[in-house]
């Protein structure tokens, strides 16, 4: 599943020149690149290899130059469990997990590290009811929704003195399990006036790219 991410802003480089002259330069003379995506990925239970950034001919490195790529993004996780137990039925439990990962590619090659987890939550809920009356039932519901901003640096190099394409792919998924650990469809509902479920989403994101000539990974 891929989503057309519009409003992608590619700003010009930071150089020793003034700001006005930096914006007049082409990518071949860039020493740094800034890209902004205000759209992100909407709330859903699954998305795979969605292009968050796709920058062609973004920056040119010098001979044996390397790139440090900093990815920052807002990350949303929703998790919801509901558990029912009958009297004398022992313990019952469920779990909900939500994860968002990101990959950075330079010229089609994966940058280091691979598949960084930007946000993840595992939520488990258990209930035990011992009343001695099999007709008594108790239900406990738990819903969590969070949003956080995260940053991670990626590295690629050394590279040749050419213009480089940069692509950032993101994926998100959820998984819910029952008392035995078997995967089940994630439940949804309404709790205290909130629509509940287990979902993932990405908000605003920023990509910064800089050239470095000193590295211990040659």
DADA-V455407 format. One record per backbone hydrogen bond with DSSP energy under -0.5 kcal/mol. NH is the residue of the N-H (numbers start at 1). CO is the residue of the C=O. If there is no record, write none. Layout:
((NH:CO) (NH:CO))
This chain:
((5:3) (6:4) (9:7) (9:36) (10:8) (11:9) (11:34) (15:13) (22:18) (23:19) (24:21) (25:22) (29:26) (30:27) (33:209) (34:11) (35:207) (36:9) (37:205) (41:202) (44:200) (47:172) (50:170) (52:50) (52:168) (53:168) (55:166) (56:54) (58:55) (58:164) (59:164) (60:27) (61:162) (64:159) (65:62) (65:159) (66:212) (67:156) (68:210) (69:67) (69:154) (70:68) (70:208) (71:69) (71:152) (72:70) (72:206) (73:150) (74:204) (75:148) (76:201) (77:146) (78:199) (79:144) (81:142) (83:140) (85:138) (87:136) (88:129) (89:86) (90:129) (92:127) (94:125) (95:177) (96:123) (97:175) (98:121) (99:173) (100:119) (101:171) (102:116) (103:169) (105:167) (106:109) (107:165) (109:106) (111:104) (112:155) (116:102) (118:100) (118:116) (119:100) (121:98) (123:96) (123:121) (125:94) (127:92) (129:90) (134:132) (136:133) (138:85) (140:83) (142:81) (144:79) (146:77) (148:75) (150:73) (152:71) (154:69) (155:112) (156:67) (159:65) (162:160) (164:59) (166:55) (167:105) (168:53) (169:103) (169:167) (170:50) (171:101) (172:47) (173:99) (174:45) (175:97) (176:184) (177:95) (178:182) (181:178) (184:176) (189:196) (191:194) (194:191) (196:189) (199:78) (199:197) (200:44) (201:76) (202:41) (203:74) (205:37) (206:72) (207:35) (208:70) (209:33) (210:68) (211:31) (212:66) (215:213))
